[in-house]
Amino acid sequence: MVPQSEDALVIGHVAERLMKAHPQLDPEQVQASVETAYEELRYARVRTYLPVLMERRAKDLLHSDEQPGSP
């Protein structure tokens, strides 16, 4: 599903912030984690905090991928 244009901007900004904060991570992995976070949160009623929540969730996803033993 293609996100609405405003949501696409939010996804782009969150991914950009994470890539700047963690340059050692694969940009494709960062983008995928942000898109996953968006998919999990896109139906939130209050959208004011969506970027912050997406960034936190994406970080969680990235850190879980870094741990040994994960596929």
N, C-alpha and C positions, 0 to 999 in steps of 0.2 A: 504494500500500500504506500502511495506517495503522500507524504505529509503536506499539510497546507503550507503556503509560502511563509507565514509568520513562524510556524513550527520549524520549518526547514532552516530559517535563520537562527533560531534558538539552538538547534542541533549543531549547526556550523560553529556558532560562537562557543558552545560548551566544548566541542571537540578541539577547537583552536586553543582554548585556555588550558585544557588538559595536555595537549601536545607541547605547549610552551612550558608548563610546569614539570613535565616528565619527558624530556627530549630523548631519553634512552629507550622509550617504548616504541613499538612498531606503530606508525600512524594508522595503518589499516585496522589494527587491533583496537586502537583508541576509538576510531570511528565506529567500529562494530559495537563496542561496549556502550557508546553514547546512543546509538540507534536502538539497542536492546533496552536501555534505560527509558528512552522515549516510548517505546512500545508498551512497556510496563506502566507508564505513568500518563499516557496520552488522554485518558478519560477522566483525569482529575477535575473536580469541580472548580477548585480555586487554582487558577493558572499563574497567579502572581509568583509563586515560589517554584514553579516548574523547572526553571534553569538550575536553581540550587539543588533541588532534589535529584534532577538528572545527573548533575555532576557528581554528587555523593554516591549515587547508585553505580554510575560508570566506574568510579574509583574502586568501589567494592568489587565489581566484576573484574577489573584489571588486576587487583591484588589477589583475587582468588585464582586467577590464571597464572600468576607468578609463583605460587606455592608449589613445592616439589610434590610429585605424585599426581598432579592434575593433568588431564589429557590435553 
